[in-house]
Amino acid sequence: MTKQNEALEKISEKQQEIASDWFQYWEDFSSFSTWPFWFHVVMFVVPLIVLYFKLDRKKALELGFFGLNIHVWFAYFDTLGTRQGFWTYPFQMLPFLPNSVGLDASLVPVLFILLYQWVKNHNKNYYFYAFLLSLILSFGLKWFFVSMNLFKFHMGANYFHLLLTYLVILGLSKWIVDLFLHFQKEAQ
C-alpha cells in the first residue's frame, strides 16, 4: 500500500468513526423525541409551504434558479464553517443530512426568493433589501439560535463573519442569475 493510500485509508476510517459518533449523538440528543428535531422539521417544511402559495409562477424559473443558487452557496459556506470548526449545530434534523438542512435548503432560500420576487415586482433595490434581511438573519436569527443552543460559534467566529458570508452569497447568487438572464436576452 502506498503512503497516499495509507493516509487516505486513515482519513476514511476517521470519517466513518465521526459519522458513527454523530449518529449516536443524534440518537441521544436530537432524535424524533426531542423538540430540536421538530423545530428543524418545521423550519424545513413551513417555508416550502409558504413558498408554494406565495411564488409568482410567471417568474418561477428565475426565482427557482435564484433560490437554488442561494441554497447551494449557503450549503458550501456552512459546510466550510462546520468542517473548519468555526461553528457547530448541536442538533440536526437527521444525522446523514447536512448540519443545517432546514436553514440552507428551506428557510434562508425561501426568505431570499420572496425578497427577490418582491424587489423585482416593486422595482426596489435588491442590494439594499438583501443587506437588511442579511442583518436580520445574521444578527437576529442566529442570535436566537445561539440563545436556544441551536448554533455555537468557535475559534473567534462571530455574527459579523456570518453577515459577510451572507453578503458574499447574495452578491454571487444575484450576479449568476443576472448573467444567465443576460444570456437569455441576448439569444432572443
C-alpha positions in Angstrom: 0.0 0.0 0.0 1.4 3.4 -0.9 1.8 6.2 1.5 -1.0 8.1 -0.2 -3.4 5.1 0.1 -2.4 4.6 3.8 -3.2 8.3 4.5 -6.5 8.1 2.6 -7.5 4.9 4.5 -6.7 6.6 7.8 -8.8 9.6 6.9 -11.7 7.3 5.7 -11.6 5.4 9.0 -11.7 8.6 11.0 -14.7 9.8 8.9 -16.5 6.6 9.5 -15.9 6.9 13.2 -17.0 10.5 13.3 -20.1 9.6 11.3 -20.9 6.9 13.8 -20.3 9.4 16.7 -22.7 11.9 15.1 -25.3 9.2 14.6 -25.0 8.2 18.3 -25.1 11.9 19.3 -28.2 12.4 17.2 -29.9 9.4 18.8 -29.0 10.7 22.3 -29.8 14.4 21.9 -31.6 15.2 18.7 -33.8 12.4 17.6 -37.5 12.2 17.0 -38.4 12.6 20.7 -36.7 16.0 21.1 -38.0 19.5 20.5 -34.9 20.4 18.4 -35.8 17.7 15.9 -39.3 19.0 15.5 -38.0 22.6 15.3 -35.8 21.6 12.4 -38.6 19.8 10.7 -40.9 22.9 11.0 -38.0 25.1 9.8 -37.7 22.9 6.7 -41.4 22.3 5.9 -43.2 25.6 6.7 -41.1 27.8 4.4 -41.7 25.5 1.5 -45.4 25.6 2.1 -45.4 29.4 2.2 -43.3 29.4 -1.0 -45.9 27.2 -2.7 -48.6 29.7 -2.0 -46.6 32.9 -2.5 -44.5 32.1 -5.5 -45.1 34.2 -8.6 -45.5 31.4 -11.0 -44.8 33.6 -14.0 -41.3 34.0 -12.8 -40.9 30.5 -11.2 -37.9 29.5 -13.3 -35.9 32.7 -12.5 -37.0 32.6 -8.8 -36.2 28.9 -8.5 -32.8 29.4 -10.1 -32.0 32.2 -7.7 -33.2 30.1 -4.8 -31.1 27.2 -5.9 -28.0 29.5 -6.1 -28.8 30.7 -2.5 -29.2 27.1 -1.3 -26.0 25.8 -2.9 -23.8 28.6 -1.8 -25.2 28.5 1.8 -24.6 24.7 1.9 -21.0 25.2 0.7 -20.2 28.0 3.1 -22.0 26.3 6.0 -20.1 23.0 5.3 -16.8 25.0 5.2 -17.7 26.7 8.5 -18.6 23.4 10.3 -15.7 21.4 8.9 -13.2 24.0 9.8 -14.6 24.3 13.3 -15.9 27.9 13.1 -19.3 26.8 14.2 -21.5 23.8 15.0 -25.1 23.0 15.1 -25.7 21.0 18.3 -28.9 19.5 16.8 -29.7 18.1 13.4 -32.8 17.0 11.6 -31.2 13.8 10.5 -27.5 12.8 11.1 -26.9 11.9 7.5 -28.1 15.3 6.1 -26.1 18.5 6.1 -26.0 20.1 9.6 -28.4 22.9 8.9 -30.6 21.5 6.1 -33.7 23.4 7.3 -31.8 26.7 7.1 -29.7 26.1 4.0 -32.3 24.2 1.9 -35.5 25.9 3.0 -35.8 28.8 5.4 -33.0 31.1 4.1 -33.5 30.3 0.3 -37.3 30.9 0.7 -36.8 34.2 2.5 -34.5 35.4 -0.2 -36.6 34.1 -3.0 -39.6 36.0 -1.6 -37.4 39.1 -1.1 -36.1 38.8 -4.7 -39.6 38.4 -6.0 -40.7 41.5 -4.0 -37.9 43.7 -5.2 -38.4 42.6 -8.8 -42.2 43.2 -8.6 -41.8 46.6 -6.9 -38.7 47.8 -8.7 -36.7 48.1 -5.5 -33.0 48.0 -4.8 -32.1 44.3 -4.4 -28.8 45.0 -2.6 -30.3 47.3 0.0 -33.1 45.0 1.0 -30.8 41.9 0.8 -28.5 43.7 3.1 -31.3 44.4 5.6 -32.5 40.8 5.5 -28.9 39.6 6.0 -28.6 41.9 9.0 -31.8 40.4 10.5 -30.7 36.8 9.8 -27.1 37.0 10.9 -27.6 39.2 14.0 -31.2 38.3 14.8 -32.0 34.8 13.8 -28.5 33.4 14.5 -28.6 35.2 17.9 -31.9 33.4 18.6 -30.3 30.1 17.6 -27.3 30.8 19.9 -29.6 31.7 22.8 -31.6 28.4 22.2 -28.4 26.3 21.9 -29.2 25.6 18.3 -25.9 27.2 17.0 -22.5 27.7 18.5 -19.5 29.8 17.5 -15.9 28.6 17.8 -12.4 29.9 17.1 -13.4 33.6 17.2 -16.1 33.4 14.6 -19.0 35.8 15.2 -22.1 37.4 13.8 -20.2 39.9 11.7 -18.5 37.0 9.9 -21.9 35.5 9.2 -23.1 38.8 7.8 -20.1 38.9 5.5 -20.9 35.3 4.4 -24.5 36.3 3.7 -23.4 39.3 1.6 -20.9 37.3 -0.5 -23.5 34.6 -1.2 -26.2 37.2 -2.0 -23.9 39.0 -4.4 -22.8 35.8 -6.1 -26.3 34.5 -6.5 -27.6 37.7 -7.9 -24.7 38.1 -10.3 -25.1 34.5 -11.6 -28.8 34.9 -12.2 -28.2 38.3 -13.9 -25.6 36.6 -16.1 -28.0 33.9 -17.2 -30.8 36.4 -17.8 -28.3 38.4 -19.9 -27.5 35.2 -21.9 -31.3 34.6 -22.4 -32.0 38.1 -23.5 -29.1 38.0 -26.0 -30.4 34.8 -27.5 -33.9 36.2 -28.1 
